[in-house]
C-alpha cells in the first residue's frame, strides 16, 4: 500500500498514477509508488520517491532555523506549525511540554520533518545553548522588537507560545531576543499557527536562498 494519504481536490484524487513505461533505475524511487501511483502531499520533484529518500534530500536543503512551540494545554495549532515548518524547510521542530499533539493539521508532513520533544522550557534552552542557537521568543509583550524591522539570527530557534496566554514566563526570560508582529485591528493576538508562518517567512526573506525554492 502507498505510504501516504490520498490528496483530494473537489472530491477527485490528485497526484499521479502508476509510472508509465519502464521504471527508472534509481534507488530513490519506491517500487510500490511506481506501481500504484503517488497521491501524497509532496511537491512534484519528490513524486514516486520513498519517504527515506525525501527526508535525506530535505536534510541536505534544510535551513538554519528551528521552531519550538509550547504545548502545556494541548495546543491545537501544533499540526499547522509543523506543516509550515516543513514548507519552509526548518531544521527541526521542538514540542515543549505535553508529548502528545494532534497531528491532523500537519497533513502527514511530520513524516518528513524532524520533531523533537522537550519536557519543559529549561530542557529546550539547554539544547539551544548546546547547539549554538539563539533563542527568539515571539510574543506581543512590552519590550519586544517588531519582527518587520528586527534582524533575526541565522542560527536560531523561534519559540511560540500557546493560543491565548502566549509564551510562558520561563520562555520569555530565556530568550535572547523577543519579537512581536505588528497588528492594526481590535484583537489582542493572532492564531499561533498564523504567527509562526509570518515569523518563519520573515527568516526566509532575510536568510534563505530564494533561488533554491521550488
HURAQUI-V456018 format. One record per residue. N is the residue number from 1. RES is the residue in one letter. BURIAL is I if it has 9 or more other ideal C-beta (glycine too) atoms within 8 Angstrom, else O. D_LAST is the distance of its C-alpha to the last C-alpha in whole Angstrom. Layout:
n-><N & N>
res-><RES & RES>
burial-><BURIAL & BURIAL>
d_last-><D_LAST & D_LAST>
//
This chain:
n-><1 & 2 & 3 & 4 & 5 & 6 & 7 & 8 & 9 & 10 & 11 & 12 & 13 & 14 & 15 & 16 & 17 & 18 & 19 & 20 & 21 & 22 & 23 & 24 & 25 & 26 & 27 & 28 & 29 & 30 & 31 & 32 & 33 & 34 & 35 & 36 & 37 & 38 & 39 & 40 & 41 & 42 & 43 & 44 & 45 & 46 & 47 & 48 & 49 & 50 & 51 & 52 & 53 & 54 & 55 & 56 & 57 & 58 & 59 & 60 & 61 & 62 & 63 & 64 & 65 & 66 & 67 & 68 & 69 & 70 & 71 & 72 & 73 & 74 & 75 & 76 & 77 & 78 & 79 & 80 & 81 & 82 & 83 & 84 & 85 & 86 & 87 & 88 & 89 & 90 & 91 & 92 & 93 & 94 & 95 & 96 & 97 & 98 & 99 & 100 & 101 & 102 & 103 & 104 & 105 & 106 & 107 & 108 & 109 & 110 & 111 & 112 & 113 & 114 & 115 & 116 & 117 & 118 & 119 & 120 & 121 & 122 & 123 & 124 & 125 & 126 & 127 & 128 & 129 & 130 & 131 & 132 & 133 & 134 & 135 & 136 & 137 & 138 & 139 & 140 & 141 & 142 & 143 & 144 & 145 & 146 & 147 & 148 & 149 & 150 & 151 & 152 & 153 & 154 & 155 & 156 & 157 & 158 & 159 & 160 & 161 & 162 & 163 & 164 & 165 & 166 & 167 & 168 & 169 & 170 & 171 & 172 & 173 & 174 & 175 & 176 & 177 & 178 & 179 & 180 & 181 & 182 & 183 & 184 & 185 & 186 & 187 & 188 & 189 & 190 & 191 & 192 & 193 & 194 & 195 & 196 & 197 & 198 & 199 & 200 & 201 & 202 & 203 & 204 & 205 & 206 & 207 & 208 & 209 & 210 & 211 & 212 & 213 & 214>
res-><X & X & X & X & X & X & X & X & X & X & X & X & X & X & X & X & X & X & X & X & X & X & X & X & X & X & X & X & X & X & X & X & X & X & X & X & X & X & X & X & X & X & X & X & X & X & X & X & X & X & X & X & X & X & X & X & X & X & X & X & X & X & X & X & X & X & X & X & X & X & X & X & X & X & X & X & X & X & X & X & X & X & X & X & X & X & X & X & X & X & X & X & X & X & X & X & X & X & X & X & X & X & X & X & X & X & X & X & X & X & X & X & X & X & X & X & X & X & X & X & X & X & X & X & X & X & X & X & X & X & X & X & X & X & X & X & X & X & X & X & X & X & X & X & X & X & X & X & X & X & X & X & X & X & X & X & X & X & X & X & X & X & X & X & X & X & X & X & X & X & X & X & X & X & X & X & X & X & X & X & X & X & X & X & X & X & X & X & X & X & X & X & X & X & X & X & X & X & X & X & X & X & X & X & X & X & X & X & X & X & X & X & X & X>
burial-><O & I & I & I & O & O & I & O & O & O & O & O & O & O & I & O & O & O & O & O & O & O & O & O & O & O & O & O & I & I & O & I & I & I & O & O & I & I & I & I & O & I & O & O & O & I & I & I & I & I & I & O & I & I & I & O & I & I & O & O & O & O & I & O & I & I & I & I & I & I & I & O & O & O & I & O & I & I & I & I & I & I & I & I & I & I & O & I & O & I & O & I & I & I & I & I & I & O & O & O & I & O & O & O & I & I & O & I & I & I & O & I & I & O & I & I & O & I & O & I & I & O & I & I & I & O & I & I & O & O & O & O & I & I & I & I & I & I & I & I & I & O & O & I & I & I & I & O & O & I & O & I & I & O & O & I & I & I & I & I & I & I & I & O & O & I & I & I & O & I & I & I & O & I & I & O & I & I & I & I & I & O & O & O & O & O & O & O & O & O & O & I & I & O & I & I & I & I & I & I & I & I & I & I & O & O & I & I & O & O & O & O & O & O>
d_last-><28 & 24 & 23 & 21 & 22 & 22 & 19 & 21 & 21 & 25 & 26 & 25 & 22 & 19 & 17 & 18 & 22 & 24 & 22 & 24 & 26 & 27 & 25 & 22 & 24 & 22 & 22 & 19 & 20 & 22 & 25 & 25 & 22 & 22 & 26 & 25 & 22 & 19 & 19 & 17 & 14 & 11 & 8 & 9 & 8 & 11 & 14 & 17 & 16 & 19 & 18 & 20 & 17 & 14 & 16 & 17 & 13 & 12 & 16 & 15 & 12 & 13 & 14 & 18 & 19 & 20 & 21 & 25 & 26 & 30 & 31 & 35 & 36 & 33 & 30 & 29 & 25 & 24 & 22 & 20 & 20 & 19 & 16 & 15 & 15 & 13 & 10 & 11 & 11 & 15 & 17 & 20 & 21 & 25 & 27 & 31 & 34 & 34 & 32 & 32 & 29 & 28 & 25 & 25 & 22 & 20 & 19 & 19 & 17 & 19 & 20 & 16 & 17 & 20 & 23 & 26 & 29 & 32 & 35 & 36 & 34 & 37 & 35 & 31 & 33 & 34 & 31 & 29 & 32 & 32 & 29 & 29 & 27 & 28 & 28 & 27 & 29 & 28 & 31 & 32 & 36 & 38 & 37 & 33 & 31 & 29 & 25 & 25 & 27 & 27 & 25 & 23 & 24 & 21 & 23 & 24 & 24 & 23 & 26 & 27 & 30 & 31 & 31 & 34 & 36 & 33 & 33 & 36 & 39 & 38 & 34 & 35 & 38 & 35 & 33 & 32 & 31 & 31 & 29 & 29 & 27 & 29 & 30 & 32 & 34 & 36 & 35 & 35 & 32 & 28 & 27 & 26 & 22 & 22 & 23 & 21 & 18 & 19 & 20 & 17 & 15 & 18 & 17 & 14 & 15 & 18 & 16 & 13 & 11 & 9 & 8 & 7 & 4 & 0>
//
